[in-house]
Amino acid sequence: MTQTIPRTEIRTIRRALSNSRKDLITGAFAFRPVPPLAATHPLVRKMPRAVRPYAPWLPQAAIGALAFYLMAVAGETESVGVALLSGVPLLLALYRPIGAWWLSFAASLVWGLGIADTYGGSMWPWPTTLFASHIAVMVIVATQNRPRVAGRMLLLTAGFGFACELGINARPTNAFSMVATSCVIVGAVVARRSLRETKEQVAVQQSATYEERSRRTLLEERATIARELHDVVAHHMSVIAIQAEAAPYRVANPPEELATSFATIRENAVAALTELRRVLGVVRAEDPDAYADADPEAPQPTLATLDTLFAGVRAAGLTVEHVITGAVRPLPSGVELSAYRIVQEALSNALRHAPGSTARVEIAYVLGGLGLRIVNGPPTQPVRPSPGMGHGLLGMRERVAMLNGEMTAGVVEEDGGYEVAVFIPAATIPDADASTPDPATPPQQGSAQGTGTMKP
């Protein structure tokens, strides 16, 4: 009963033969010059400035010097034929490494099976210079090709060596020395190259992971902003609808045209609110658990509620000074919310990266906008690593860019602290629009303003 070879094994054998032919036969004619060293290579940087422009060509110079040295030694100790067989493959390896290995292998065959007895020599089948040349050529091939190419060359070299060991020639051979030495040296070169390529791949993956994490953080921050924008706009649209509905009842015998206009305003406001909730509500639904614990009816935080934030930060161990300059005035809800979030994130970064330090929050009501400056000193306590952190600045920049503002952030050179400076353009809104009016409560006259006040 005969057994047939499975098709999977046949395909594997065919693929291996195809790869071998491509690597050793087709690759023998490939033009692959030894590349020069990079300008950032440590060996190049250590060279004197005068010879540094020529330092990248050190590998080519070293290979050429080794080739001529082996030729000179072989010319004195062996013969001219051995000198040529030792030097020419090395020089050819500068441009066609695999072809040079075939030439060196052929030289080993010619010398070991043909003319070794004619010229004599102490080593067989590889004279000393041809021994070194053959290993050097395999090293050059291993540095420029896949490990499997070097592995096949080692197998062919070992096969020839063991064939000489089992041959009818009674002379002692250096086949074992060739196989052991070439395996150790070429294996070390292949391992070093594989390690370098692995490190490069890991660096690329880490860079891609960091970029993806930054992009994900940015998208999450945008989603948060969209949710907050939805809350702010929906709140004001609801107020418009309620006021438009209640306005005709505040006037005795209102004209029919006025009542119709208010009814139209209310219908448009309700339609806009419905459309807004349909579009922006999708963003809220992406992560419903994010706000599961929050009160949906709670007002959005503003600069007026910073004292609560400062109290929590002080309880966590960060000393905070609060300074307000300029005349305090009502600002648009989006500006108030973004300013609050920027201060919150800056103080959170100070808690993480500068524990035990002192932070100073400056809020400046200037002409045409709002200025923020949050600066903290260097840490006075050991800094604990915060895995997954480090993207708070992305969110702050996104908020500032959304409001057409400007932001700078960096280390303070004087004491090693950190500073975040923001300017958000904002137009002043009337006091009556700063809060939701209550029809049953008359509006309050006046507003609290301060200049140069400090809250400890």
Secondary structure as UniProt FT lines:
FT   HELIX           7..20
FT   HELIX           21..25
FT   HELIX           26..29
FT   TURN            39..40
FT   HELIX           42..46
FT   TURN            49..51
FT   HELIX           52..57
FT   HELIX           58..77
FT   HELIX           80..92
FT   TURN            93..95
FT   HELIX           97..110
FT   HELIX           111..115
FT   HELIX           116..119
FT   HELIX           128..144
FT   HELIX           147..165
FT   HELIX           175..246
FT   HELIX           247..250
FT   HELIX           256..286
FT   HELIX           288..291
FT   TURN            292..293
FT   TURN            296..297
FT   HELIX           303..305
FT   HELIX           306..315
FT   TURN            316..317
FT   STRAND          319..325
FT   HELIX           333..353
FT   TURN            355..356
FT   STRAND          358..366
FT   TURN            367..368
FT   STRAND          369..376
FT   TURN            387..388
FT   HELIX           392..402
FT   TURN            403..404
FT   STRAND          406..411
FT   TURN            413..415
FT   STRAND          418..425
FT   HELIX           431..433
FT   TURN            439..440
FT   STRAND          453..455
//
